[in-house]
């Protein structure tokens, strides 16, 4: 029987324990000789990454005992392994040394020391090419190059050097050419990079190099050689990440479309297309926040949709009549999928999460487009309150949580997120904002944030809520904003620079940009130059966009969550915020966590913070949660 109860007070099977329970993290799919490989992060093994093999006969772990398959190149890593001639080559996280190992054998070293990290491995005919990051000299920025390993004598040599960054070294089918990407400070790879091709001879000696495409304002993703030896790649030169190829020395577009066939290079090994034959490609494109699988005939210039139940797809691999990828939707967490390209039959090889909840407690995503500043439109995914057991009292509207993703050059996905469904199943509306600067909506949309971080993201978050209020979907007196890290930065800016939201939750939010710019790694060390301006030349912008300098302007109640070992956002920043809110007479709660850094990892702390946030909203918005929650202290509560 359906009960009548106020929004926020609904009983839900999606508990804080469920949200905090750690599911497997899957990624880095690769195909080799008809076998599929992928990496898994094992929470029960203290976050150890392993690699598994699927051969059609089942799945097995090929990782040697005691090894952790993860690289620290660019700190975010990716593509930390490859397979060549039945030998498994990989980066070991603990010492960052590259090893090789045959099945049943003992691992042997390919690299010599922890100061030379490697990633983005690609092997062919007794040679592996990869990216090297040299940390051997103290007080010097790491040096990135492309190197090769001679698998006969296990020696290495430098192939390409001189620029700040490299990625995607890929050898042609005949082994005579190598393609690669490169870029320099202050660019991030999604701002602009270059695609080069060089001659490649035995064991990696190189000849003349030629720039194929790219530049300071053109981003290129995933160069790949077709079976016939043509070079394909994804470029946003015409405003969208579309497929191109190099044919007879000229660059030509394969299939123009106002959609994204690529995404930002945060990690190595991302894959958005593969070859079914010399002329047919299987590809993923992203439009309006949803992803689609398609078949493209590159000669006839036709595109055919391939029906799947998934709205989020990644790490696409194609081999021998099959497509392999990670798929998910709002009912399904990420899973490894094998798709028969002839029959369209789907086989799930591995699930990241085996928990099953009745669909009646799950809120479906609704992509929305809404007006924002300067006559522009912005994008978000809206999740309405949804619980099959409850209805609200007549004429009551739900509270709203505006969720701000990190990145900030990122995009929210529609894969099942227990954290989102935790709120909607209790009677909250939640809007996941893809503010200007997010990827997935074209280059111009992404560039809106350039010079405007702390402005455009804030405007788009506020206007998402205003749109839902105008549509009479949300109670205008019960709006909250929440986010962590960069999302926490937007949350704090929204509360300091706009008098709109009625409550806020900051998880280790960046409040002082000058601290952030001084304490980061090479890959992101100039990231803020595009988002704000060069530092220290534009020091005043960094100060004006730092909420820590304007705490007296905050007029909304806040709950603040902080790791006490956080180096990115030192605890004293959170404490200064708490002191200011306390002095302003605003309701404020502060939950510091021992042992946590920038991002919470311990299940007990994730659970505690989620329940504390619900308790906080219940006191601010005036409802009684069904959950039994340990109370938190809220100062200045009327």
N, C-alpha and C positions, 0 to 999 in steps of 0.2 A: 504493500500500500504506500502510495506517495504521500510524504509528509509536507506540511507547510512550515517553513522555518526561515528566519532572516538569512540573507547572504552572509557568508563568512562563518556561519555556525553549523554548516552541514557536516555530517559524518562521512568520512572517506576511507576506503581501503588503501589509498595511496598515502602511507604514513611517512613521517620523517625518517624512520628507520629504513624504509624502502629507498627513499631518495639518497640516504647516506651510504647504503650498501653499494659496494664497489663492483661494477660490472667490468667485463673484459674490454680492453681498448684494442681495437683491430685496425691495422693499416698496412701500407707498403706492399700491396699485392704485386707479384711478379710471375710471369710464365716463362718456363724454360723446358724445351724438349717434351712438350705435352703435359708437363706437371705444373700445378699451381702452388705458389708459396705465399705466405703472408706472415706478418708479425703480430704477436699478441702481448699485451701488458698484463701480467698476472698480479693482481692486488694481494693475493694470499702469499706471494713470494716477495713481498716488500717492493712491488713495482717492477720486478724483473721482466725484461722483454725476451721472448723466445720466438723462433721461426718454425712454422709448421709446413708440411708438404702434403698435398693432395694429388694422388696419382690415378684416381678412378677406382682404386681398390680400398680407399679409406684415407684417414688423416693420421699423420704421425709427426712427432716432435723430432726435429733434426738438430736441435741445439745441444752442444756438449754440456755436461753437468758443470755448474758453477759459472757459466758465462752468461752475460747480459748483452743482448744484441741492440746496441744503441750508440749513436755517434753524437758528439757535441759540436760538430761543425755548424756555425751560425747559432749555436746553443740550442736551436729548435730541432736540428738533426733531420732525419729522414733518409730513406734508401741506404740503410746501414749494412746491406748485404747484397750479394749476388751469387749465382750458381754458374759454374763453368766446368764442363767435362766431369760432371758428377762430384765436383769439389765445392764445398760451401765456404765462401769467403765472407768475412764479417768484421765489423768494429765491435770491440768489447768495451762496454761502458766504463768498467772499473779502472782500466789502464789506458783506454783509447788506442790500443794497439790493434792492428789489422791481423787477423788470423785466417788460416785455411784449415779445412778438416774434411777428410773423406769419411763416409759412413762407416762406423765401427772403429775408426782410427783416432789417433791423438791429435789435437790441434797443434799446428806449427805456426810460427810467426812469419808474417809477410813484411810488416814494418817493425821498426826497432825501438821506438820510445814513445812515451805518452805525450810529448810536446808536439808531435806531428799527427794531427787528427785527419781522418779520411772519411769521405762520404760520396754518395752518388756513383756507386760502382757500376761499371759496364764492362763485360768481358767478351772477348772473341779471340780464338786461335792463339792460345797461350799468352795472352796479354790482357791485363785489366787496366782500364783508364778510370780515373776518379779525381775528385777535388781534394786538395790537401790544404790544411790550415795550420800554419807554422806558429807555435807559441814558444819557441825555444829561447827567445831573447826577452828578458824582463824589461819593463817600462817602454816597450815598443808595441804598436798595434800589430795584431796577428797578420801574417802574410799569406794570402791565398794564391794558389796556383793550380794548374792541371798537371797531373803526373801519370806515369804508366808504371806498372809492375811487370817485369819479365818473369813469367812463371817457370821458366827453365832454371834460372839461377837465382830467382827471388830478388833481383836488384830493381831499383827504381830510378827513374830519370824525370826531370822536369820537361814538360812539353810546351806549356804556355804560361807566361808570367808577365807582370808589369801592371796589371789592373788591380783594382781593389777586390773584386769578386768574380767568381766563375761558377757555372753550373752546367748540368746536362751534357757532359761529354758523351757523344754517341758515335760509334763506328758504323760505316756503311756496310751493306751486305758483303761486298767484296773485300772489305778491310782496307781499302785504299784511301779513304777519306774520313775525317773526323769533324763533326759539327759540335759547336759549344756556344753557350751564352756567357756574356760578360757585362759588367756595369761598374761604375765608379761612384764614390761619394760625390755629392750628397744624395744621390738617387737611391731609392729602394727599387727592387726589380720591377715592381708594378708601375713605377714612375716612368722608367725608360731603361732599356738595355739593348745589347746588340747581338745578332746572330752571325757567327763566323764559321767558315769552313777552311780546313787545312789539309794538305796532303798527309797521309799516314803510311809509314813503311814498317817493316818488320821491327817488332819490339818498341815501336813508338817514335822513331825519328820522324821529324816533320819537315815539310817544305814550305812553299809559299802559302800565305794565309789571305783569305778574301772575305770582306764583310758582305753578307748576303742581304741583311735588312736590319732595321732597328735604329735607335738613336736616343737622344736625351729625352724625347717626348713620345717614344713608341715602346710599348711593352710587348715582349715576346715570351711565349710559354711553349714548352714541350716540343722541341725539334725532334723529329723521328724520320728515319729512312724507310721508304716503302720497300716491299719485296723486290721491286724492279730497280731500286737505287735512286729514286727521286726523293729530294728532301722536302718534307712537309713541316709546318710549324703553325702556331697560333699567334696572331698579332692583333693589336687594337689600333692599328694605323688609321683605320676609317671610323673609329669611335666605339667599336665593339670588338671583343676578342673573337675573331673569326678564323677559319682555317685557310691557310695559304700553302703554296708549294713553289719550289724553284724548278722551272722547266725551260730548257734550252737557254739557260743563263738569265732568264727573266722571272720576276716574282709575279704570280697571279693568284687571285682569290679563287677558292674552290667552290664555296657556296655562301654568297653574301646574305646576312640575316641580322636583324636588330635583336640579337640575343648573344649571350656569352657562352662560347665554347671553351673558355679557360677561366682561370682564377688567379689570385695573388700567390706568389711564390713565398710562402712562409716556411715550408719544409721541402726537402728534396724528394723526388720520386712521384710527385703528383702526376696523374695520367687521365686525360680527358678523351682520348680517341685511340683506336688501333685499327689494323688492317685485316679485313676479312679476305681480301684478294689484292691483286695489283691495282685494281681500280675502285674497289668498294671499301669504305671505311665504316666502322661503328663508332659513334661519337655521343657524348653527353652535351646537351646545351641547357642553359639556365635562363629562364624567363619568368618575370613576375614572382620571384621567390621560389619557383618550382623547377625541378630538373626533369629532363626528358631524355630518353634513349632513342637514337635514330640511326638509320642506315643511309649513307650518302654514296651515290654513284658519281665519282669524280670526273668521269668522262661525259656522262649524259647530264651532269649538273642537276641531279634530282635528289630529293630528300624524302624518306619514308619513316614515319613514326613506328617505333617498336613498343607495343603495349606491355607495360609492367605494372605491378601494384605499388611501385615505389615513387615517392616524390623527392627523394634525396638520393643521389648516386655519386660515387666517387671511386677512384683508383681502378679505372676501367682497363682490362686486359682482354685481348682477342687472340684466339689460337684454335686452329683446326675445327672450325665450325661452331665454336662456342665463344660467348662473351662472359667474362668474370668481372664482378664488381662488388663494392659494398653498397647495399641498398637499405633504405629505411623509409618509414612514413610515421604518421602520428600515432599509429597503433603498434608499430614495430620498431624496436631498437635496431641498430646496425647489424647486418648479417652478411656473411660471405655468400654470394649468389653465383650459380652456374646456369647460364641461359643457353639453351639449344637454339641456334640462329635459324634453323630450318623449321622446327616445330613450335618454337616459342615456349617450350616446356622449361619450367624453372625448378632447380634443385637447390635447396639451402644446405650449404656445407658446414656452416658454423654460425651460431647466434652469439652476439655479445652479451645478451641478457635473456634469461629463460623465464623470468617472472611473467605470469599471465594475469591480466586484470580485465574484467568484463568491460566491453566497449562502452557500456552505458555510463561509465565513470570518466570517459576520455573526451576531451574537447577537440573537435576538428579545427585545423588551422584555416583561417580565411584571409588570403592576401588582400590588403587594402591599399589604395592610393588616395592621398589626401592633400589639400592645399597647405602650403607653408609660405615662408617669407619670400618676398620679391616676385610674387606671382608664379612660383615654381610648385611642383608636385613632389611629394616624398612617399616613401614606401614603408610598409610594416606588415607583420603577420598578427592578426587578432584571434585570440582564443576566448570565446564567450564562456560564462559559467556553465558547467554541465555536470549533472549528477542525477542518475535515473531515479534516485530515491527521494528527491526533494523538489519542491517548488517554492518560490518566494511569496511573501504576503502580497496581496494585490497592490499594484502601483509602486512597489519598492524597486529601486534601481540598484545594481551591484556596485561595490567599490572597484576601483581600477588600479592595477599595478602596471606601470610603464617599465619595461625591462630593457636595459641598455647593454648591448653586447660589448665585448672587449675588442681589441684590435689596434686602433679603431678601423683599420682597413680590413674589414672582415664582413661576414654576412651571417645572419641567423639562419638556421635550417629548420626543416619541418619534420625531422626525425624525432621519434618519441623521446620526450624529455620529462622524466618523472618530476623534476623540479617545477616545470611549468604546470603539469597536471595536478600537482599537489595543491596549487592555488585555485585552479579553475574548478576542481572537484569539491572545493569547500565553499564555492560561491563567489569567487573573484573573477572579474574579467581581467585578462592580461594581454597587453599589446607588446610584441617583440619588435622593436623599432630598427629598421634598416635605414638609418638617417643618412643624409648626404655625406658622402665619403665612403659609404659601404660599397662593396663590390657586388656585381650581379645585375647592374642596371646601366652599364655602359661607362665609357671613360669620363665623359663630362660629369656624370653623376658622382663618380669617385673623386673627381677634382674639386668638387664643391667645398671640400673640407680644407683644401690647401690654403694656409694662412688663416683659417677660420675655425680651428679646433677650439672648443669651448663656446662657440657661437652657433654654427649651423647645427651641430649635434643637439645642442640644447633647444634651439628653435623647433627642430623636427620632433623632439620628444614632447615638448609642450603642445605642439600643434596636432600630434597624434591623439592626445587626450582631448583636446578641444573638438576634434572631428567626431570622436565617439560620443562626446557630450551633446554636440549638435544633433547627432543621429538618435539621441535619447536612449542610448544604450548603457550609459554610465551615470552614476550619481556625482554631480559636479563638486559636492562637498566631501567626497571620499576618494581622492586621487593620491596615489603614492608613486614614487620613482625609486628604483633600486638598480644597483650595478656594482661590479667588482673591478678593481684595477682601473683600466682605461674607462670601463663603464661606470666605475665609482667616481672617476674624475668628472664625467658628464653629469652624474647625479649631484655631486657637490656644486658644480657650476650652476646647474638648474636651480638649486636651493639658494645659492648666494646671489645670483644675478637676475632671477625671475621670481616674482611673488605670485606663484600659481599653485604649486603642489601643496597638499595638506599634510604630507608626511614623506619621509625619505629613509632609505636604508643604504648605508655605505659599507661595502665590504672592501677593506684595505684600499680605499679610493685614493688616487693620486691627488694631493691637495697642493703640493709645491713643485712646480715644473722645473725649477732650477736644481732641486735635489735630484730629480729624475734624469736630467740631461747630463749630470756629472757622474752618474753611477749606472752605466749600462755597457753592453758588449759591442763589438765592432759592427755587427750586422745592423743594429738599431741606433748606432751612435750618432747618426745624422738624421734620423727619422723625423724628429721634431722640426728640422729645418724646413721641410715642406709643409708641415702642419701649422707651424707658427712663424718661422723665419730663422735665419742664421743666428747662432748664439756665439759670442755675447753681443754682437751688433744690435740685435733686437731684444736686448735684456728687458726693456720696459714692457714688451708684449708678454714675455714669460711671467712677469710680475702681475700684470693686469689680468691675465687669464688664470691665475692661481687663486683658488677659492680660499686658501689659507690666509690670504691678505685681506679678505672681505668677510670674515666670519660674523661681524656685527650686523651684516645685512641679511643673514638667514632668519626667516620668520616662521619656519615650519618645524614641527617636532621631528627628531631624528633618533635612529638607533644605529650605532656604529660598532662594527666588528673588526677586530684587529689582531693580527699575529704578532706576538712579542719578539719574534726573531726575524721580522720583515726588514730587509735592507733597502728595498725599493721605496716603501713608505714607512719610515721609522715610526715607532709607537708614539713618540713625542708629538707628531703631527696630529694623530687621533686625539691625544690628550689635550692639545691646545683647542681642538674643535669642541671637545666636551666642556672645557672650561668656559669657552665663549658662549655656548648654548645655555649653560647653567647660569651665567651672568645675565644673559638676555631674558631669563625667566621662562625659557621654552622647555617643554618636556623632552628629556634626553635620557637615553640608556646607552651604556658602554659595556661591551663584552670583550675583554682581552683574552687571548688564548696562549697559554704556555706551549712552546715547542712548534708553533705554527709560523710559517714564513709568508711569502707573497702568494696566497692561494692556499686554502685549507685542504688538508689531505687526510686527517684523522676522522674516521666515521663518527666518533662521539662528538667531535666539535662541529661537524657539518650538521648533525642532527640537532644539537643544542642551538646553533645559530638560527636554523630554520624555524624551530618551535618558538624561539625568543622573538623572531620577527613577527610571527603570527600573533603571539601574545601582545606585542607592542601595537600592532594594528587594531587588535580587539579593543584596547583601551582608548586609542585615539578615535576610532570610528564607531565605537559603541555597540559591539556585539559580543556574544559569549561563545568562544570556540567549543566545539564538541570534544576536542582532544583534551586529555589530561596533561597539562603543561606545567612544568616547574616555573613559578613566577620569576620575573626579572625585576630589578629595581628601576623604576622610571622616576627620575627627579623632576620636580616642578609639575607633576601631574595634578590637574585641578581636582 
